[in-house]
């Protein structure tokens, strides 16, 4: 089995990591790993200077020194400066998407959609999230006019969708009829 990686970065010169923007929140990079048949662990005790969010689609991501399993259907968020310790085992068919993001209002945005206090969210349905992630991958890869702003808009849409899916609020689709 071969390893497939689809990723997009916003480059500044020849560097990836030191992306800065005037936007309140911006996507630094995003990607998709699938058909992974090798064991790999990342251990950065000092973390990164940005946020990283994982969407585990298949298999399992193991986080922390204790190798806590984060199963398929889960979302894991690493905050800036938080130890970045995660990995995957061989032959589990692990597949995930990731997004690195930052900006002066990143924390405020996560708080506003109730996604800051916890680092893991379970039993998520990814069907509505994937098209938005693909749009971000495409925008960063093609780098069309105002792509950074478009990525920010998609990212806000994505976080809002996650927040709604994570809430315990039930909605009746027929309620909208009362508005008209």
C-alpha positions as CSV (number, residue, x, y, z in Angstrom):
1,X,0.0,0.0,0.0
2,X,1.4,3.4,-0.9
3,X,1.1,6.5,1.2
4,X,-0.8,9.4,-0.3
5,X,-0.5,13.0,0.9
6,X,-2.4,15.9,-0.5
7,X,-1.3,19.2,1.0
8,X,-1.3,22.9,0.3
9,X,0.8,25.5,1.9
10,X,0.8,29.3,1.7
11,X,4.4,30.1,0.8
12,X,6.3,33.3,1.6
13,X,9.5,33.2,-0.3
14,X,11.0,29.7,0.3
15,X,9.5,29.2,3.7
16,X,6.2,27.6,4.8
17,X,6.0,28.0,8.5
18,X,6.4,31.8,8.9
19,X,3.3,32.8,7.1
20,X,1.8,36.1,8.4
21,X,-1.3,37.8,7.3
22,X,-3.3,41.0,8.1
23,X,-6.4,38.8,8.4
24,X,-7.8,38.2,11.9
25,X,-7.6,34.4,11.3
26,X,-5.8,32.7,8.5
27,X,-5.1,29.2,7.3
28,X,-1.3,28.5,7.0
29,X,-1.6,25.0,5.5
30,X,-4.0,22.1,5.2
31,X,-3.8,18.6,3.9
32,X,-5.1,15.0,3.7
33,X,-3.2,11.8,4.5
34,X,-4.6,8.5,3.4
35,X,-3.4,4.9,2.6
36,X,-0.9,5.2,5.4
37,X,0.9,1.9,6.1
38,X,3.8,3.2,8.1
39,X,4.1,4.0,11.8
40,X,5.0,7.6,12.5
41,X,5.0,9.7,15.7
42,X,5.6,13.4,16.0
43,X,7.0,14.7,19.3
44,X,7.5,18.4,19.8
45,X,7.5,19.1,23.5
46,X,7.3,22.9,22.9
47,X,4.5,22.7,20.4
48,X,4.0,25.1,17.5
49,X,3.2,28.8,17.2
50,X,-0.1,28.1,15.5
51,X,-3.2,25.9,16.0
52,X,-3.5,22.5,14.4
53,X,-6.8,20.7,13.9
54,X,-7.1,17.1,12.8
55,X,-10.2,15.4,11.4
56,X,-9.7,11.6,11.8
57,X,-11.7,9.9,9.1
58,X,-10.4,6.3,9.4
59,X,-8.2,4.4,11.8
60,X,-6.9,6.2,14.9
61,X,-4.6,9.0,15.9
62,X,-2.7,8.6,19.1
63,X,-2.0,11.7,21.2
64,X,0.1,12.6,24.2
65,X,2.8,10.7,25.9
66,X,0.1,8.3,27.0
67,X,-0.9,7.5,23.4
68,X,-4.5,8.3,24.0
69,X,-6.5,7.0,21.0
70,X,-8.6,9.5,19.1
71,X,-10.7,7.3,16.8
72,X,-12.3,7.9,13.5
73,X,-15.1,10.4,13.6
74,X,-13.2,12.6,16.0
75,X,-11.6,16.0,15.8
76,X,-8.4,16.9,17.8
77,X,-7.3,20.5,18.3
78,X,-3.7,21.4,19.3
79,X,-3.3,24.9,20.7
80,X,-0.1,27.1,20.2
81,X,2.6,26.1,22.7
82,X,0.8,22.9,23.6
83,X,3.1,19.8,23.4
84,X,2.5,18.4,19.9
85,X,2.7,14.7,20.5
86,X,0.7,12.5,18.1
87,X,1.1,9.5,15.8
88,X,-0.4,6.7,13.9
89,X,0.3,3.0,13.7
90,X,1.0,0.9,10.7
91,X,-1.7,-1.1,9.1
92,X,-4.6,0.6,10.8
93,X,-5.7,2.4,7.6
94,X,-5.4,5.8,9.3
95,X,-6.8,8.7,7.2
96,X,-7.0,12.3,8.4
97,X,-7.2,15.9,7.3
98,X,-5.3,18.6,9.0
99,X,-5.4,22.4,9.1
100,X,-2.8,24.8,10.6
101,X,-4.2,28.2,11.4
102,X,-3.3,31.3,13.3
103,X,-4.1,35.0,13.6
104,X,-4.7,37.6,16.3
105,X,-8.4,36.5,16.6
106,X,-7.9,32.7,16.3
107,X,-8.5,32.1,20.0
108,X,-11.5,34.4,20.1
109,X,-13.0,32.6,17.0
110,X,-12.7,29.2,18.7
111,X,-14.2,30.6,21.9
112,X,-17.1,32.1,19.9
113,X,-18.1,28.7,18.5
114,X,-17.5,26.8,21.7
115,X,-14.5,24.9,20.4
116,X,-11.7,26.3,22.6
117,X,-12.2,24.7,26.0
118,X,-12.0,21.0,24.9
119,X,-9.3,19.6,22.7
120,X,-11.2,16.5,21.4
121,X,-14.6,16.2,19.9
122,X,-16.1,12.7,19.2
123,X,-18.8,11.1,17.1
124,X,-18.7,13.8,14.4
125,X,-20.2,13.3,11.0
126,X,-17.7,14.6,8.4
127,X,-19.9,14.5,5.3
128,X,-20.7,18.3,5.6
129,X,-17.1,19.2,6.5
130,X,-15.2,17.6,3.7
131,X,-16.4,19.8,0.8
132,X,-15.3,22.9,2.8
133,X,-11.9,21.4,3.5
134,X,-11.5,20.5,-0.2
135,X,-12.3,24.1,-1.1
136,X,-9.6,25.3,1.2
137,X,-7.1,22.9,-0.3
138,X,-8.0,24.1,-3.8
139,X,-7.8,27.8,-2.9
140,X,-4.3,27.4,-1.3
141,X,-3.1,25.3,-4.2
142,X,-4.4,27.6,-7.0
143,X,-3.6,30.9,-5.1
144,X,-6.3,32.9,-7.0
145,X,-6.9,36.5,-6.2
146,X,-7.9,37.0,-2.5
147,X,-7.5,33.2,-1.8
148,X,-6.3,33.9,1.8
149,X,-9.6,35.8,2.5
150,X,-11.6,33.0,0.8
151,X,-9.8,30.4,3.0
152,X,-10.6,32.4,6.1
153,X,-14.3,32.5,5.1
154,X,-14.3,28.7,4.4
155,X,-12.5,28.1,7.7
156,X,-15.1,30.1,9.7
157,X,-17.9,28.2,7.9
158,X,-16.1,24.9,8.9
159,X,-15.8,25.9,12.5
160,X,-19.4,27.0,12.7
161,X,-20.5,23.6,11.1
162,X,-18.4,21.7,13.7
163,X,-19.9,23.8,16.5
164,X,-23.5,23.1,15.3
165,X,-22.8,19.4,14.9
166,X,-21.3,19.3,18.4
167,X,-24.2,21.1,20.1
168,X,-27.0,19.2,21.8
169,X,-29.6,21.5,20.2
170,X,-32.2,19.7,18.1
171,X,-33.7,21.6,15.2
172,X,-37.0,20.9,13.4
173,X,-36.6,21.5,9.7
174,X,-40.2,22.7,9.5
175,X,-39.5,25.7,11.8
176,X,-38.4,27.9,9.0
177,X,-41.9,28.0,7.6
178,X,-42.9,30.3,10.5
179,X,-40.5,32.9,9.2
180,X,-42.4,33.4,5.9
